[in-house]
Amino acid sequence: MATTGLSTEVPVSAEVIEVHILDSIKGDYTTYWKIPNDISAEEARRWIDPATKILYATAIYGAGEPKTYLALSGKGMDIDTAIFD
């Protein structure tokens, strides 16, 4: 899972993608994930919004440990998600 340390980096390239996260504890924030360090290129291509090139995720905590769920976007409310560890 990506760290929030990348959130201070502004430059975005083909190897860095913008990620909007809805975190059940921290709230909404934007971070940047590096390919392949934080997410595989295959997963990024599968889940990224093709129009905006932004990845959307939700972080939910269980027993103090976060689980990140990637979500398809651009279609209003969307229930298509996948767990991303």
CYANA upper distance limits for C-alpha pairs under 8 A (distance plus 0.5 A):
  1 MET  CA     38 ASP  CA      6.34
  1 MET  CA     39 ILE  CA      7.98
  1 MET  CA     68 THR  CA      8.10
  1 MET  CA     84 PHE  CA      7.72
  1 MET  CA     85 ASP  CA      5.86
  2 ALA  CA     33 TRP  CA      6.62
  2 ALA  CA     38 ASP  CA      5.39
  2 ALA  CA     39 ILE  CA      8.16
  4 THR  CA     31 THR  CA      6.61
  4 THR  CA     32 TYR  CA      8.36
  6 LEU  CA     31 THR  CA      6.54
  6 LEU  CA     32 TYR  CA      5.86
  6 LEU  CA     33 TRP  CA      7.30
  7 SER  CA     30 THR  CA      6.99
  7 SER  CA     31 THR  CA      4.48
  7 SER  CA     32 TYR  CA      5.96
  8 THR  CA     31 THR  CA      8.08
  9 GLU  CA     32 TYR  CA      7.71
 12 VAL  CA     16 VAL  CA      5.86
 12 VAL  CA     17 ILE  CA      6.91
 12 VAL  CA     18 GLU  CA      7.90
 12 VAL  CA     32 TYR  CA      8.49
 13 SER  CA     17 ILE  CA      7.71
 15 GLU  CA     34 LYS  CA      6.25
 15 GLU  CA     35 ILE  CA      5.64
 15 GLU  CA     36 PRO  CA      8.28
 16 VAL  CA     32 TYR  CA      6.82
 16 VAL  CA     33 TRP  CA      6.10
 16 VAL  CA     34 LYS  CA      4.96
 16 VAL  CA     35 ILE  CA      6.60
 17 ILE  CA     32 TYR  CA      5.99
 17 ILE  CA     33 TRP  CA      5.94
 17 ILE  CA     34 LYS  CA      7.02
 17 ILE  CA     35 ILE  CA      8.29
 17 ILE  CA     53 LYS  CA      7.87
 17 ILE  CA     54 ILE  CA      7.13
 17 ILE  CA     55 LEU  CA      7.70
 18 GLU  CA     30 THR  CA      7.55
 18 GLU  CA     31 THR  CA      6.57
 18 GLU  CA     32 TYR  CA      5.14
 18 GLU  CA     33 TRP  CA      7.11
 18 GLU  CA     53 LYS  CA      7.99
 18 GLU  CA     54 ILE  CA      5.70
 18 GLU  CA     55 LEU  CA      6.72
 19 VAL  CA     30 THR  CA      6.16
 19 VAL  CA     31 THR  CA      5.76
 19 VAL  CA     32 TYR  CA      6.09
 19 VAL  CA     33 TRP  CA      7.32
 19 VAL  CA     54 ILE  CA      6.30
 19 VAL  CA     55 LEU  CA      5.13
 19 VAL  CA     56 TYR  CA      6.18
 19 VAL  CA     57 ALA  CA      7.63
 20 HIS  CA     28 ASP  CA      7.80
 20 HIS  CA     29 TYR  CA      6.50
 20 HIS  CA     30 THR  CA      5.06
 20 HIS  CA     31 THR  CA      7.05
 20 HIS  CA     54 ILE  CA      7.72
 20 HIS  CA     55 LEU  CA      6.78
 20 HIS  CA     56 TYR  CA      5.43
 20 HIS  CA     57 ALA  CA      6.76
 21 ILE  CA     27 GLY  CA      8.49
 21 ILE  CA     28 ASP  CA      6.18
 21 ILE  CA     29 TYR  CA      5.97
 21 ILE  CA     30 THR  CA      6.58
 21 ILE  CA     31 THR  CA      8.11
 21 ILE  CA     56 TYR  CA      6.52
 21 ILE  CA     57 ALA  CA      5.30
 21 ILE  CA     58 THR  CA      5.91
 21 ILE  CA     59 ALA  CA      7.45
 22 LEU  CA     26 LYS  CA      8.43
 22 LEU  CA     27 GLY  CA      6.19
 22 LEU  CA     28 ASP  CA      4.98
 22 LEU  CA     29 TYR  CA      7.21
 22 LEU  CA     57 ALA  CA      6.88
 22 LEU  CA     58 THR  CA      5.17
 22 LEU  CA     59 ALA  CA      6.70
 23 ASP  CA     27 GLY  CA      5.26
 23 ASP  CA     28 ASP  CA      6.47
 23 ASP  CA     29 TYR  CA      8.31
 23 ASP  CA     58 THR  CA      6.19
 23 ASP  CA     59 ALA  CA      5.02
 23 ASP  CA     60 ILE  CA      6.86
 24 SER  CA     58 THR  CA      8.23
 24 SER  CA     59 ALA  CA      6.64
 24 SER  CA     60 ILE  CA      5.94
 24 SER  CA     61 TYR  CA      7.57
 25 ILE  CA     60 ILE  CA      8.39
 25 ILE  CA     61 TYR  CA      8.38
 33 TRP  CA     37 ASN  CA      8.20
 33 TRP  CA     38 ASP  CA      5.90
 33 TRP  CA     39 ILE  CA      7.35
 34 LYS  CA     38 ASP  CA      5.78
 34 LYS  CA     39 ILE  CA      7.21
 35 ILE  CA     39 ILE  CA      5.94
 35 ILE  CA     40 SER  CA      6.23
 35 ILE  CA     41 ALA  CA      6.42
 36 PRO  CA     40 SER  CA      5.18
 36 PRO  CA     41 ALA  CA      6.68
 39 ILE  CA     43 GLU  CA      7.08
 39 ILE  CA     44 ALA  CA      7.02
 40 SER  CA     44 ALA  CA      6.68
 41 ALA  CA     45 ARG  CA      6.60
 42 GLU  CA     46 ARG  CA      6.68
 43 GLU  CA     47 TRP  CA      6.64
 44 ALA  CA     48 ILE  CA      6.06
 44 ALA  CA     55 LEU  CA      7.94
 47 TRP  CA     55 LEU  CA      6.97
 47 TRP  CA     56 TYR  CA      8.41
 47 TRP  CA     70 LEU  CA      7.28
 47 TRP  CA     71 ALA  CA      7.12
 47 TRP  CA     72 LEU  CA      6.22
 48 ILE  CA     53 LYS  CA      6.28
 48 ILE  CA     54 ILE  CA      6.11
 48 ILE  CA     55 LEU  CA      5.06
 48 ILE  CA     56 TYR  CA      7.87
 48 ILE  CA     72 LEU  CA      7.62
 48 ILE  CA     73 SER  CA      8.45
 49 ASP  CA     53 LYS  CA      5.61
 49 ASP  CA     54 ILE  CA      5.91
 49 ASP  CA     55 LEU  CA      6.60
 49 ASP  CA     56 TYR  CA      8.47
 49 ASP  CA     72 LEU  CA      7.32
 49 ASP  CA     73 SER  CA      6.43
 49 ASP  CA     74 GLY  CA      7.37
 50 PRO  CA     54 ILE  CA      8.29
 55 LEU  CA     70 LEU  CA      8.07
 55 LEU  CA     71 ALA  CA      8.20
 55 LEU  CA     72 LEU  CA      8.48
 56 TYR  CA     70 LEU  CA      6.51
 56 TYR  CA     71 ALA  CA      6.01
 56 TYR  CA     72 LEU  CA      7.45
 56 TYR  CA     73 SER  CA      7.29
 57 ALA  CA     68 THR  CA      6.99
 57 ALA  CA     69 TYR  CA      5.88
 57 ALA  CA     70 LEU  CA      4.83
 57 ALA  CA     71 ALA  CA      6.04
 58 THR  CA     68 THR  CA      6.10
 58 THR  CA     69 TYR  CA      5.60
 58 THR  CA     70 LEU  CA      7.04
 58 THR  CA     71 ALA  CA      8.06
 59 ALA  CA     66 PRO  CA      6.48
 59 ALA  CA     67 LYS  CA      6.03
 59 ALA  CA     68 THR  CA      4.91
 59 ALA  CA     69 TYR  CA      6.80
 60 ILE  CA     66 PRO  CA      5.98
 60 ILE  CA     67 LYS  CA      5.88
 60 ILE  CA     68 THR  CA      7.02
 60 ILE  CA     69 TYR  CA      8.46
 61 TYR  CA     65 GLU  CA      5.76
 61 TYR  CA     66 PRO  CA      4.76
 61 TYR  CA     67 LYS  CA      6.58
 62 GLY  CA     66 PRO  CA      6.94
 62 GLY  CA     67 LYS  CA      8.07
 67 LYS  CA     83 ILE  CA      7.46
 67 LYS  CA     84 PHE  CA      7.56
 67 LYS  CA     85 ASP  CA      7.02
 68 THR  CA     83 ILE  CA      6.36
 68 THR  CA     84 PHE  CA      5.72
 68 THR  CA     85 ASP  CA      6.82
 69 TYR  CA     81 THR  CA      6.59
 69 TYR  CA     82 ALA  CA      5.84
 69 TYR  CA     83 ILE  CA      4.92
 69 TYR  CA     84 PHE  CA      6.06
 70 LEU  CA     81 THR  CA      5.92
 70 LEU  CA     82 ALA  CA      5.82
 70 LEU  CA     83 ILE  CA      6.88
 70 LEU  CA     84 PHE  CA      6.97
 71 ALA  CA     78 ASP  CA      7.84
 71 ALA  CA     79 ILE  CA      8.00
 71 ALA  CA     80 ASP  CA      6.56
 71 ALA  CA     81 THR  CA      5.07
 71 ALA  CA     82 ALA  CA      7.34
 72 LEU  CA     78 ASP  CA      7.16
 72 LEU  CA     80 ASP  CA      6.59
 72 LEU  CA     81 THR  CA      7.18
 73 SER  CA     78 ASP  CA      7.30
